[in-house]
């Protein structure tokens, strides 16, 4: 069973996390999130890129897991 996850981050580490989640885990990255001040696009890797301040409204924590991709 695939579980959906939201990744906090929009850089190289977030993209690497997406690769590993898609290749070797039961998770599927549904979206990415960053602080609104750092959001420079609507999508990342063809998935939504949501302002962190709005992420819980779009991806409620009772349905989605969360991964912080920072280095």
C-alpha positions in Angstrom: 0.0 0.0 0.0 1.4 3.4 -1.1 1.4 6.2 1.5 1.4 9.8 0.4 4.0 12.2 1.8 4.7 15.9 1.6 8.4 17.0 1.5 9.5 20.2 3.1 12.2 21.6 0.9 12.7 22.8 -2.6 16.3 22.2 -3.3 18.7 19.4 -4.2 18.0 17.4 -0.9 14.2 17.5 -1.6 14.8 16.2 -5.1 17.1 13.5 -3.8 14.5 12.5 -1.2 11.9 12.3 -4.0 14.1 10.0 -5.9 14.6 7.6 -3.0 11.0 7.7 -2.0 9.9 6.8 -5.5 12.5 4.1 -6.0 12.8 2.3 -2.6 9.9 3.0 -0.2 6.2 2.6 0.3 5.8 6.4 0.0 4.8 8.6 -3.0 5.6 12.3 -2.8 2.3 14.1 -3.3 3.7 17.6 -3.0 6.6 19.8 -1.8 6.4 22.8 0.6 8.6 25.7 1.4 8.1 28.9 3.4 6.1 31.4 1.4 9.1 33.8 1.1 11.1 31.1 -0.7 8.4 29.8 -3.0 9.4 30.8 -6.6 7.3 28.4 -8.6 4.0 26.5 -8.5 5.5 23.1 -9.1 8.6 21.1 -8.4 9.3 17.9 -10.3 5.8 18.1 -11.8 4.2 18.1 -8.3 2.6 21.0 -6.4 4.9 23.4 -4.5 2.8 24.8 -1.7 3.6 27.6 0.7 4.2 26.0 4.1 1.7 28.4 5.7 -1.0 26.7 3.6 0.2 23.1 3.5 -2.1 21.7 6.2 -5.2 23.1 4.4 -4.3 21.3 1.2 -2.6 18.2 2.6 -4.1 17.5 6.1 -1.8 15.7 8.5 -4.4 13.0 9.2 -3.9 11.9 5.5 -0.3 12.8 4.6 3.0 12.1 6.2 5.7 14.8 6.3 9.4 14.7 5.6 11.9 17.5 6.2 14.5 17.5 3.5 17.2 20.0 4.8 20.9 19.8 5.0 
